[in-house]
Amino acid sequence: MSVKIEIVGGTLGDMLEQLEEAGVAAGHMIRERQRAAEALVQPPSVLQEPLAPDADPYGQGPAPAVTLVPDAPPLAPLAPPATDAPPLAPAPAVLDSQGQPWDERIHSRNKSIKKDGSWTVKRGAPAALIVKVRAEHAAAAVAAPPVAVAPEVIAPPPGAPDVASTIALCSRLLAAGKTPEMVASISAQIHSAMLEAGLTDGANSLLANPQAAPAIHEKLRQIGLGIGLEC
């Protein structure tokens, strides 16, 4: 860039003063043009102020405060409601005229009763199974269950048959049955002997009344003699 300086005539001092003023003006003009050129080449930098710690950069307002709540303890299981009602006792088994309960292994499903009062035998039931099942029920009727001994029990006289020997004789009699009919007959005679002595609950009654053991034992001995069994 060229700068033209025009000096008007006058003294030497005037000329120097005009020259100095022209230089100052030229320098000022050069600096202004440099600034304008720099402004075209490089855009002014934009200074950004740092965001405040709690400022929202997305302009949606301050974030809501979050409160952490501890997990609640697990609920204890509910206890079953208390009841004062005693448990129901099982219903007693229904016995036929021979003192036998109904058994699905040998008796008919409809639980029919024959004219003599005994259960109807299932068609096709093996004779050996009938003998076995009837013997089981007859033995269970006189077997000694784990029951408490009643107070003030009157013992039989010394040397007389006791409860244990009487129950053992029942088992021998039932084992001597050779056919289902014979086992049923022996079982019915044992049941009848118990009832005649006032023992309506089989072995339980005999345990509660051990003084009746000699009389029951004698009746059983007579039953054994009737079938040829030495007692």
C-alpha positions as CSV (number, residue, x, y, z in Angstrom):
1,M,0.0,0.0,0.0
2,S,1.4,3.5,-1.0
3,V,0.8,6.7,0.8
4,K,1.1,10.0,-1.0
5,I,2.2,13.0,1.2
6,E,1.6,16.5,-0.2
7,I,3.6,19.3,1.4
8,V,2.4,22.9,1.0
9,G,5.1,25.5,0.7
10,G,6.3,27.5,3.7
11,T,9.3,27.6,6.0
12,L,11.4,24.6,6.8
13,G,9.7,24.3,10.2
14,D,6.3,24.4,8.6
15,M,7.4,21.7,6.2
16,L,8.7,19.4,9.0
17,E,5.6,19.9,11.0
18,Q,3.4,19.0,8.0
19,L,5.6,16.0,7.4
20,E,5.2,14.8,11.0
21,E,1.4,15.2,10.9
22,A,1.2,13.4,7.6
23,G,3.2,10.4,9.0
24,V,1.0,10.2,12.1
25,A,-2.1,10.2,9.9
26,A,-0.6,7.6,7.5
27,G,0.3,5.4,10.5
28,H,-3.1,5.6,11.9
29,M,-4.7,4.8,8.6
30,I,-2.4,1.8,8.1
31,R,-3.3,0.4,11.5
32,E,-7.1,0.8,10.8
33,R,-6.8,-1.1,7.5
34,Q,-4.8,-3.9,9.2
35,R,-7.5,-4.2,11.8
36,A,-10.1,-4.4,9.1
37,A,-8.2,-7.0,7.2
38,E,-7.7,-9.1,10.3
39,A,-11.4,-9.0,11.1
40,L,-12.2,-10.4,7.7
41,V,-9.6,-13.2,8.0
42,Q,-10.3,-14.3,11.6
43,P,-13.8,-14.0,13.2
44,P,-13.9,-12.7,16.7
45,S,-13.7,-15.3,19.4
46,V,-16.8,-15.8,21.5
47,L,-16.0,-16.1,25.2
48,Q,-18.4,-18.4,27.1
49,E,-18.8,-18.1,30.8
50,P,-18.6,-21.3,32.7
51,L,-21.9,-22.7,33.8
52,A,-22.9,-22.5,37.4
53,P,-22.7,-25.8,39.3
54,D,-26.5,-26.0,39.6
55,A,-27.3,-24.7,36.1
56,D,-29.2,-26.9,33.6
57,P,-27.3,-27.2,30.3
58,Y,-30.5,-28.2,28.5
59,G,-32.6,-25.3,29.8
60,Q,-35.2,-27.5,31.4
61,G,-34.9,-26.2,34.9
62,P,-33.2,-27.7,37.9
63,A,-33.3,-31.5,38.3
64,P,-35.6,-32.8,41.0
65,A,-34.0,-34.0,44.2
66,V,-33.9,-37.8,44.6
67,T,-34.3,-39.3,48.0
68,L,-33.2,-42.9,48.5
69,V,-35.6,-45.0,50.6
70,P,-34.2,-48.3,52.2
71,D,-36.0,-51.5,51.3
72,A,-38.7,-52.5,53.8
73,P,-38.1,-55.7,55.7
74,P,-40.0,-58.8,54.5
75,L,-43.4,-59.5,56.0
76,A,-43.6,-62.4,58.5
77,P,-45.8,-65.3,57.4
78,L,-49.3,-65.2,58.8
79,A,-49.9,-67.7,61.6
80,P,-52.7,-70.1,61.1
81,P,-55.8,-69.2,63.1
82,A,-56.0,-70.9,66.4
83,T,-58.7,-73.4,67.0
84,D,-59.9,-75.0,70.1
85,A,-61.7,-77.8,68.4
86,P,-60.2,-81.3,69.1
87,P,-59.2,-83.4,66.1
88,L,-61.9,-85.7,64.8
89,A,-61.4,-89.4,65.8
90,P,-61.5,-91.9,62.9
91,A,-64.9,-93.6,62.5
92,P,-64.9,-97.2,63.8
93,A,-64.8,-99.9,61.2
94,V,-68.1,-101.6,60.5
95,L,-68.0,-105.4,61.3
96,D,-70.1,-108.1,59.8
97,S,-71.7,-111.0,61.8
98,Q,-68.3,-112.8,61.9
99,G,-66.5,-109.8,63.4
100,Q,-64.7,-109.0,60.1
101,P,-64.3,-105.5,58.7
102,W,-64.8,-104.8,55.0
103,D,-61.6,-105.4,53.0
104,E,-61.3,-104.4,49.3
105,R,-58.9,-107.3,48.7
106,I,-61.5,-110.0,49.2
107,H,-64.9,-108.3,49.5
108,S,-67.2,-106.9,46.8
109,R,-67.0,-103.2,46.0
110,N,-70.6,-102.4,46.8
111,K,-70.1,-103.7,50.4
112,S,-73.1,-106.0,50.2
113,I,-74.1,-108.3,53.0
114,K,-75.2,-111.9,52.6
115,K,-78.2,-113.4,54.4
116,D,-76.0,-114.7,57.3
117,G,-74.8,-111.1,57.9
118,S,-71.3,-111.6,56.5
119,W,-69.7,-109.6,53.7
120,T,-70.1,-110.8,50.2
121,V,-66.8,-112.2,48.9
122,K,-65.4,-110.7,45.7
123,R,-65.8,-113.0,42.7
124,G,-62.6,-114.7,41.8
125,A,-60.8,-114.0,45.1
126,P,-58.3,-116.7,45.8
127,A,-59.1,-119.0,48.7
128,A,-55.6,-118.6,50.2
129,L,-55.9,-114.8,50.1
130,I,-59.3,-114.9,51.8
131,V,-57.9,-117.1,54.6
132,K,-54.9,-114.8,55.0
133,V,-56.9,-111.6,55.1
134,R,-59.5,-112.9,57.6
135,A,-56.8,-114.2,59.8
136,E,-55.1,-110.8,59.8
137,H,-58.3,-109.0,60.8
138,A,-59.1,-111.6,63.5
139,A,-55.6,-111.4,64.9
140,A,-55.7,-107.6,64.9
141,A,-59.0,-107.7,66.8
142,V,-57.3,-109.5,69.7
143,A,-53.8,-108.1,69.4
144,A,-52.5,-106.1,72.2
145,P,-52.2,-102.4,71.1
146,P,-49.9,-100.0,72.9
147,V,-52.5,-98.6,75.4
148,A,-52.0,-97.3,78.9
149,V,-52.8,-99.8,81.7
150,A,-55.9,-98.9,83.6
151,P,-55.5,-98.2,87.3
152,E,-56.7,-100.7,89.9
153,V,-56.3,-103.7,87.6
154,I,-57.4,-107.0,89.3
155,A,-54.8,-109.6,88.4
156,P,-55.9,-113.2,87.8
157,P,-55.1,-115.9,90.4
158,P,-51.6,-117.3,90.4
159,G,-51.2,-120.1,87.8
160,A,-54.3,-119.0,85.9
161,P,-54.0,-118.1,82.2
162,D,-53.2,-114.4,81.6
163,V,-53.9,-112.0,78.9
164,A,-50.8,-112.8,76.9
165,S,-51.5,-116.6,76.8
166,T,-55.1,-115.9,75.9
167,I,-54.2,-113.8,72.9
168,A,-51.6,-116.4,71.8
169,L,-54.3,-119.0,71.9
170,C,-56.5,-116.9,69.6
171,S,-53.7,-116.7,67.1
172,R,-53.2,-120.5,67.2
173,L,-56.9,-121.1,66.6
174,L,-57.0,-118.8,63.6
175,A,-53.9,-120.4,62.1
176,A,-55.5,-123.8,62.4
177,G,-58.2,-122.8,59.8
178,K,-57.7,-124.7,56.6
179,T,-60.4,-123.0,54.5
180,P,-61.9,-119.5,54.3
181,E,-65.1,-120.9,55.8
182,M,-63.3,-122.5,58.7
183,V,-61.4,-119.3,59.5
184,A,-64.6,-117.3,59.4
185,S,-66.3,-119.8,61.8
186,I,-63.4,-119.7,64.3
187,S,-63.3,-115.9,64.1
188,A,-67.0,-115.7,64.8
189,Q,-66.7,-118.1,67.8
190,I,-63.9,-116.0,69.3
191,H,-65.9,-112.9,68.8
192,S,-69.0,-114.5,70.5
193,A,-66.8,-115.7,73.4
194,M,-65.6,-112.1,74.0
195,L,-69.1,-110.7,73.9
196,E,-70.4,-113.4,76.4
197,A,-67.7,-112.2,78.8
198,G,-68.8,-108.6,78.4
199,L,-65.7,-107.7,76.3
200,T,-67.1,-105.6,73.5
201,D,-63.8,-104.1,72.3
202,G,-61.7,-107.2,71.8
203,A,-58.2,-106.9,73.1
204,N,-58.7,-103.5,74.6
205,S,-61.4,-104.8,76.8
206,L,-59.3,-107.8,77.7
207,L,-56.4,-105.6,78.7
208,A,-58.7,-103.5,80.9
209,N,-60.2,-106.6,82.5
210,P,-57.3,-109.1,82.9
211,Q,-59.4,-111.0,85.5
212,A,-61.5,-112.2,82.5
213,A,-58.6,-113.9,80.8
214,P,-59.0,-117.3,82.5
215,A,-62.7,-117.5,81.4
216,I,-61.9,-116.4,77.9
217,H,-59.0,-118.8,77.7
218,E,-61.2,-121.7,78.7
219,K,-63.8,-120.8,76.0
220,L,-61.0,-120.7,73.5
221,R,-59.7,-124.1,74.6
222,Q,-63.2,-125.5,74.0
223,I,-63.2,-124.0,70.5
224,G,-59.8,-125.6,69.8
225,L,-61.0,-129.0,71.0
226,G,-63.9,-128.7,68.6
227,I,-61.6,-128.4,65.6
228,G,-59.1,-131.1,66.9
229,L,-56.5,-128.6,68.3
230,E,-54.8,-129.6,71.6
231,C,-54.7,-126.5,73.8
